[in-house]
């Protein structure tokens, strides 16, 4: 394949309980082998709870809104234009804070598996299950 244009309006979103994701590039949509790119909307007061990617690096870039970003036990507030680099195996979480939806662009490398993404949810395990409650 020589490449592929992807128009946001043409990508069917995956609707989740915390927002929605649009796979802009991953093995099924573009044949990508090195990058998986997701356009994500996080609903106000919701978030993508504590998890990690065993074999993938991630860059999370905030397009709009405000994100409470966790990297292991460190918490930062990110706004438009801010980003975070997350190495493989590092626990992290992202939550939209404030009244507005947060829009983020997540870039993973390399693509892993048929979907281009692997994730291990640890939100029900200590210390991650109580970390946000203890930080406020």
Biotite code that builds the C-alpha atoms (Angstrom):
import biotite.structure as struc

atoms = struc.array([
    struc.Atom([0.000, 0.000, 0.000], chain_id="A", res_id=1, res_name="UNK", atom_name="CA", element="C"),
    struc.Atom([1.329, 3.431, -0.929], chain_id="A", res_id=2, res_name="UNK", atom_name="CA", element="C"),
    struc.Atom([-0.462, 5.173, 1.942], chain_id="A", res_id=3, res_name="UNK", atom_name="CA", element="C"),
    struc.Atom([-3.984, 6.094, 2.893], chain_id="A", res_id=4, res_name="UNK", atom_name="CA", element="C"),
    struc.Atom([-5.965, 9.230, 3.647], chain_id="A", res_id=5, res_name="UNK", atom_name="CA", element="C"),
    struc.Atom([-8.112, 8.948, 6.769], chain_id="A", res_id=6, res_name="UNK", atom_name="CA", element="C"),
    struc.Atom([-10.899, 11.471, 7.293], chain_id="A", res_id=7, res_name="UNK", atom_name="CA", element="C"),
    struc.Atom([-12.173, 11.760, 10.877], chain_id="A", res_id=8, res_name="UNK", atom_name="CA", element="C"),
    struc.Atom([-15.779, 11.897, 9.656], chain_id="A", res_id=9, res_name="UNK", atom_name="CA", element="C"),
    struc.Atom([-15.336, 8.517, 7.937], chain_id="A", res_id=10, res_name="UNK", atom_name="CA", element="C"),
    struc.Atom([-14.037, 6.670, 11.009], chain_id="A", res_id=11, res_name="UNK", atom_name="CA", element="C"),
    struc.Atom([-16.730, 4.943, 13.063], chain_id="A", res_id=12, res_name="UNK", atom_name="CA", element="C"),
    struc.Atom([-16.070, 5.656, 16.769], chain_id="A", res_id=13, res_name="UNK", atom_name="CA", element="C"),
    struc.Atom([-15.846, 2.939, 19.410], chain_id="A", res_id=14, res_name="UNK", atom_name="CA", element="C"),
    struc.Atom([-18.161, 4.214, 22.159], chain_id="A", res_id=15, res_name="UNK", atom_name="CA", element="C"),
    struc.Atom([-17.019, 3.341, 25.678], chain_id="A", res_id=16, res_name="UNK", atom_name="CA", element="C"),
    struc.Atom([-18.406, 4.180, 29.113], chain_id="A", res_id=17, res_name="UNK", atom_name="CA", element="C"),
    struc.Atom([-15.817, 6.979, 29.484], chain_id="A", res_id=18, res_name="UNK", atom_name="CA", element="C"),
    struc.Atom([-15.797, 8.425, 25.971], chain_id="A", res_id=19, res_name="UNK", atom_name="CA", element="C"),
    struc.Atom([-15.071, 7.333, 22.449], chain_id="A", res_id=20, res_name="UNK", atom_name="CA", element="C"),
    struc.Atom([-12.100, 6.308, 20.312], chain_id="A", res_id=21, res_name="UNK", atom_name="CA", element="C"),
    struc.Atom([-11.439, 6.570, 16.599], chain_id="A", res_id=22, res_name="UNK", atom_name="CA", element="C"),
    struc.Atom([-8.727, 4.326, 15.202], chain_id="A", res_id=23, res_name="UNK", atom_name="CA", element="C"),
    struc.Atom([-6.995, 6.622, 12.709], chain_id="A", res_id=24, res_name="UNK", atom_name="CA", element="C"),
    struc.Atom([-4.258, 4.143, 11.887], chain_id="A", res_id=25, res_name="UNK", atom_name="CA", element="C"),
    struc.Atom([-3.755, 0.532, 12.950], chain_id="A", res_id=26, res_name="UNK", atom_name="CA", element="C"),
    struc.Atom([-3.169, -2.776, 11.135], chain_id="A", res_id=27, res_name="UNK", atom_name="CA", element="C"),
    struc.Atom([-6.806, -3.338, 10.021], chain_id="A", res_id=28, res_name="UNK", atom_name="CA", element="C"),
    struc.Atom([-7.384, 0.219, 8.769], chain_id="A", res_id=29, res_name="UNK", atom_name="CA", element="C"),
    struc.Atom([-4.055, 1.136, 7.169], chain_id="A", res_id=30, res_name="UNK", atom_name="CA", element="C"),
    struc.Atom([-1.792, -1.895, 7.414], chain_id="A", res_id=31, res_name="UNK", atom_name="CA", element="C"),
    struc.Atom([0.444, 0.028, 9.841], chain_id="A", res_id=32, res_name="UNK", atom_name="CA", element="C"),
    struc.Atom([3.174, -2.019, 11.444], chain_id="A", res_id=33, res_name="UNK", atom_name="CA", element="C"),
    struc.Atom([5.007, 0.604, 13.487], chain_id="A", res_id=34, res_name="UNK", atom_name="CA", element="C"),
    struc.Atom([2.337, 3.081, 14.632], chain_id="A", res_id=35, res_name="UNK", atom_name="CA", element="C"),
    struc.Atom([-1.166, 2.864, 16.023], chain_id="A", res_id=36, res_name="UNK", atom_name="CA", element="C"),
    struc.Atom([-2.874, 6.254, 16.281], chain_id="A", res_id=37, res_name="UNK", atom_name="CA", element="C"),
    struc.Atom([-6.098, 6.938, 18.163], chain_id="A", res_id=38, res_name="UNK", atom_name="CA", element="C"),
    struc.Atom([-8.218, 10.090, 18.263], chain_id="A", res_id=39, res_name="UNK", atom_name="CA", element="C"),
    struc.Atom([-9.982, 9.992, 21.634], chain_id="A", res_id=40, res_name="UNK", atom_name="CA", element="C"),
    struc.Atom([-12.698, 11.977, 23.385], chain_id="A", res_id=41, res_name="UNK", atom_name="CA", element="C"),
    struc.Atom([-12.888, 11.669, 27.179], chain_id="A", res_id=42, res_name="UNK", atom_name="CA", element="C"),
    struc.Atom([-16.251, 12.684, 28.642], chain_id="A", res_id=43, res_name="UNK", atom_name="CA", element="C"),
    struc.Atom([-16.266, 15.274, 31.475], chain_id="A", res_id=44, res_name="UNK", atom_name="CA", element="C"),
    struc.Atom([-15.609, 13.626, 34.829], chain_id="A", res_id=45, res_name="UNK", atom_name="CA", element="C"),
    struc.Atom([-14.708, 10.307, 33.180], chain_id="A", res_id=46, res_name="UNK", atom_name="CA", element="C"),
    struc.Atom([-11.430, 8.696, 32.263], chain_id="A", res_id=47, res_name="UNK", atom_name="CA", element="C"),
    struc.Atom([-9.334, 5.842, 30.979], chain_id="A", res_id=48, res_name="UNK", atom_name="CA", element="C"),
    struc.Atom([-8.443, 4.196, 34.285], chain_id="A", res_id=49, res_name="UNK", atom_name="CA", element="C"),
    struc.Atom([-5.063, 2.795, 35.358], chain_id="A", res_id=50, res_name="UNK", atom_name="CA", element="C"),
    struc.Atom([-3.500, 0.446, 32.799], chain_id="A", res_id=51, res_name="UNK", atom_name="CA", element="C"),
    struc.Atom([-0.256, -0.234, 30.947], chain_id="A", res_id=52, res_name="UNK", atom_name="CA", element="C"),
    struc.Atom([0.959, -1.393, 27.555], chain_id="A", res_id=53, res_name="UNK", atom_name="CA", element="C"),
    struc.Atom([3.524, -4.219, 27.977], chain_id="A", res_id=54, res_name="UNK", atom_name="CA", element="C"),
    struc.Atom([5.323, -3.819, 24.657], chain_id="A", res_id=55, res_name="UNK", atom_name="CA", element="C"),
    struc.Atom([4.428, -0.366, 23.382], chain_id="A", res_id=56, res_name="UNK", atom_name="CA", element="C"),
    struc.Atom([5.566, 3.177, 23.889], chain_id="A", res_id=57, res_name="UNK", atom_name="CA", element="C"),
    struc.Atom([2.859, 5.831, 23.972], chain_id="A", res_id=58, res_name="UNK", atom_name="CA", element="C"),
    struc.Atom([2.677, 9.557, 23.422], chain_id="A", res_id=59, res_name="UNK", atom_name="CA", element="C"),
    struc.Atom([-0.534, 11.171, 24.628], chain_id="A", res_id=60, res_name="UNK", atom_name="CA", element="C"),
    struc.Atom([-1.119, 14.669, 23.223], chain_id="A", res_id=61, res_name="UNK", atom_name="CA", element="C"),
    struc.Atom([-3.930, 16.879, 24.551], chain_id="A", res_id=62, res_name="UNK", atom_name="CA", element="C"),
    struc.Atom([-5.788, 18.594, 21.701], chain_id="A", res_id=63, res_name="UNK", atom_name="CA", element="C"),
    struc.Atom([-8.461, 20.303, 23.833], chain_id="A", res_id=64, res_name="UNK", atom_name="CA", element="C"),
    struc.Atom([-9.862, 20.277, 27.342], chain_id="A", res_id=65, res_name="UNK", atom_name="CA", element="C"),
    struc.Atom([-8.061, 19.515, 30.589], chain_id="A", res_id=66, res_name="UNK", atom_name="CA", element="C"),
    struc.Atom([-6.661, 16.112, 31.533], chain_id="A", res_id=67, res_name="UNK", atom_name="CA", element="C"),
    struc.Atom([-5.643, 14.822, 34.941], chain_id="A", res_id=68, res_name="UNK", atom_name="CA", element="C"),
    struc.Atom([-2.766, 12.611, 33.834], chain_id="A", res_id=69, res_name="UNK", atom_name="CA", element="C"),
    struc.Atom([-1.142, 9.973, 35.987], chain_id="A", res_id=70, res_name="UNK", atom_name="CA", element="C"),
    struc.Atom([2.265, 8.419, 35.354], chain_id="A", res_id=71, res_name="UNK", atom_name="CA", element="C"),
    struc.Atom([2.668, 5.712, 37.995], chain_id="A", res_id=72, res_name="UNK", atom_name="CA", element="C"),
    struc.Atom([1.996, 7.704, 41.232], chain_id="A", res_id=73, res_name="UNK", atom_name="CA", element="C"),
    struc.Atom([2.721, 11.148, 39.802], chain_id="A", res_id=74, res_name="UNK", atom_name="CA", element="C"),
    struc.Atom([-0.258, 13.348, 38.855], chain_id="A", res_id=75, res_name="UNK", atom_name="CA", element="C"),
    struc.Atom([-0.141, 16.352, 36.516], chain_id="A", res_id=76, res_name="UNK", atom_name="CA", element="C"),
    struc.Atom([-2.741, 18.559, 34.878], chain_id="A", res_id=77, res_name="UNK", atom_name="CA", element="C"),
    struc.Atom([-2.334, 18.767, 31.101], chain_id="A", res_id=78, res_name="UNK", atom_name="CA", element="C"),
    struc.Atom([-3.999, 21.228, 28.740], chain_id="A", res_id=79, res_name="UNK", atom_name="CA", element="C"),
    struc.Atom([-4.038, 21.849, 24.994], chain_id="A", res_id=80, res_name="UNK", atom_name="CA", element="C"),
    struc.Atom([-0.581, 21.398, 23.497], chain_id="A", res_id=81, res_name="UNK", atom_name="CA", element="C"),
    struc.Atom([0.760, 19.390, 26.453], chain_id="A", res_id=82, res_name="UNK", atom_name="CA", element="C"),
    struc.Atom([1.886, 15.789, 26.084], chain_id="A", res_id=83, res_name="UNK", atom_name="CA", element="C"),
    struc.Atom([3.329, 12.857, 27.976], chain_id="A", res_id=84, res_name="UNK", atom_name="CA", element="C"),
    struc.Atom([5.666, 10.036, 26.915], chain_id="A", res_id=85, res_name="UNK", atom_name="CA", element="C"),
    struc.Atom([4.892, 6.662, 28.508], chain_id="A", res_id=86, res_name="UNK", atom_name="CA", element="C"),
    struc.Atom([7.417, 3.824, 28.208], chain_id="A", res_id=87, res_name="UNK", atom_name="CA", element="C"),
    struc.Atom([6.300, 0.184, 27.877], chain_id="A", res_id=88, res_name="UNK", atom_name="CA", element="C"),
    struc.Atom([5.089, -1.394, 31.121], chain_id="A", res_id=89, res_name="UNK", atom_name="CA", element="C"),
    struc.Atom([4.501, 1.901, 32.951], chain_id="A", res_id=90, res_name="UNK", atom_name="CA", element="C"),
    struc.Atom([1.102, 2.303, 34.621], chain_id="A", res_id=91, res_name="UNK", atom_name="CA", element="C"),
    struc.Atom([-0.839, 5.423, 33.678], chain_id="A", res_id=92, res_name="UNK", atom_name="CA", element="C"),
    struc.Atom([-4.359, 6.871, 33.552], chain_id="A", res_id=93, res_name="UNK", atom_name="CA", element="C"),
    struc.Atom([-6.113, 9.884, 31.977], chain_id="A", res_id=94, res_name="UNK", atom_name="CA", element="C"),
    struc.Atom([-9.230, 11.676, 33.249], chain_id="A", res_id=95, res_name="UNK", atom_name="CA", element="C"),
    struc.Atom([-11.112, 14.678, 31.820], chain_id="A", res_id=96, res_name="UNK", atom_name="CA", element="C"),
    struc.Atom([-11.460, 17.288, 34.551], chain_id="A", res_id=97, res_name="UNK", atom_name="CA", element="C"),
    struc.Atom([-13.593, 20.389, 34.366], chain_id="A", res_id=98, res_name="UNK", atom_name="CA", element="C"),
    struc.Atom([-16.872, 20.888, 32.550], chain_id="A", res_id=99, res_name="UNK", atom_name="CA", element="C"),
    struc.Atom([-15.633, 20.117, 29.029], chain_id="A", res_id=100, res_name="UNK", atom_name="CA", element="C"),
    struc.Atom([-14.787, 16.973, 27.129], chain_id="A", res_id=101, res_name="UNK", atom_name="CA", element="C"),
    struc.Atom([-11.061, 16.382, 26.607], chain_id="A", res_id=102, res_name="UNK", atom_name="CA", element="C"),
    struc.Atom([-9.814, 15.432, 23.167], chain_id="A", res_id=103, res_name="UNK", atom_name="CA", element="C"),
    struc.Atom([-6.528, 13.549, 22.952], chain_id="A", res_id=104, res_name="UNK", atom_name="CA", element="C"),
    struc.Atom([-4.352, 11.957, 20.322], chain_id="A", res_id=105, res_name="UNK", atom_name="CA", element="C"),
    struc.Atom([-2.657, 8.733, 21.440], chain_id="A", res_id=106, res_name="UNK", atom_name="CA", element="C"),
    struc.Atom([0.261, 7.399, 19.410], chain_id="A", res_id=107, res_name="UNK", atom_name="CA", element="C"),
    struc.Atom([1.594, 3.889, 20.075], chain_id="A", res_id=108, res_name="UNK", atom_name="CA", element="C"),
    struc.Atom([4.613, 2.147, 18.660], chain_id="A", res_id=109, res_name="UNK", atom_name="CA", element="C"),
    struc.Atom([5.079, -0.443, 17.453], chain_id="A", res_id=110, res_name="UNK", atom_name="CA", element="C"),
    struc.Atom([1.679, -1.783, 16.446], chain_id="A", res_id=111, res_name="UNK", atom_name="CA", element="C"),
    struc.Atom([1.061, -4.996, 18.387], chain_id="A", res_id=112, res_name="UNK", atom_name="CA", element="C"),
    struc.Atom([-1.297, -7.821, 17.475], chain_id="A", res_id=113, res_name="UNK", atom_name="CA", element="C"),
    struc.Atom([-4.199, -7.779, 15.065], chain_id="A", res_id=114, res_name="UNK", atom_name="CA", element="C"),
    struc.Atom([-5.684, -4.572, 16.522], chain_id="A", res_id=115, res_name="UNK", atom_name="CA", element="C"),
    struc.Atom([-2.344, -2.774, 16.855], chain_id="A", res_id=116, res_name="UNK", atom_name="CA", element="C"),
    struc.Atom([-2.806, -2.206, 20.578], chain_id="A", res_id=117, res_name="UNK", atom_name="CA", element="C"),
    struc.Atom([-2.362, -4.190, 23.761], chain_id="A", res_id=118, res_name="UNK", atom_name="CA", element="C"),
    struc.Atom([-3.465, -3.084, 27.215], chain_id="A", res_id=119, res_name="UNK", atom_name="CA", element="C"),
    struc.Atom([-3.457, -4.531, 30.734], chain_id="A", res_id=120, res_name="UNK", atom_name="CA", element="C"),
    struc.Atom([-6.056, -3.031, 33.098], chain_id="A", res_id=121, res_name="UNK", atom_name="CA", element="C"),
    struc.Atom([-4.791, -2.692, 36.690], chain_id="A", res_id=122, res_name="UNK", atom_name="CA", element="C"),
    struc.Atom([-7.473, -0.289, 37.951], chain_id="A", res_id=123, res_name="UNK", atom_name="CA", element="C"),
    struc.Atom([-8.873, -2.866, 40.387], chain_id="A", res_id=124, res_name="UNK", atom_name="CA", element="C"),
    struc.Atom([-5.484, -3.611, 41.955], chain_id="A", res_id=125, res_name="UNK", atom_name="CA", element="C"),
    struc.Atom([-3.700, -1.821, 44.810], chain_id="A", res_id=126, res_name="UNK", atom_name="CA", element="C"),
    struc.Atom([-2.332, 0.801, 44.815], chain_id="A", res_id=127, res_name="UNK", atom_name="CA", element="C"),
    struc.Atom([-4.082, 1.919, 41.615], chain_id="A", res_id=128, res_name="UNK", atom_name="CA", element="C"),
    struc.Atom([-7.626, 1.236, 42.842], chain_id="A", res_id=129, res_name="UNK", atom_name="CA", element="C"),
    struc.Atom([-7.402, 3.942, 45.535], chain_id="A", res_id=130, res_name="UNK", atom_name="CA", element="C"),
    struc.Atom([-4.770, 6.280, 44.165], chain_id="A", res_id=131, res_name="UNK", atom_name="CA", element="C"),
    struc.Atom([-7.094, 9.036, 42.892], chain_id="A", res_id=132, res_name="UNK", atom_name="CA", element="C"),
    struc.Atom([-9.208, 9.028, 46.039], chain_id="A", res_id=133, res_name="UNK", atom_name="CA", element="C"),
    struc.Atom([-6.107, 9.366, 48.213], chain_id="A", res_id=134, res_name="UNK", atom_name="CA", element="C"),
    struc.Atom([-4.656, 12.188, 46.080], chain_id="A", res_id=135, res_name="UNK", atom_name="CA", element="C"),
    struc.Atom([-7.547, 14.637, 46.354], chain_id="A", res_id=136, res_name="UNK", atom_name="CA", element="C"),
])
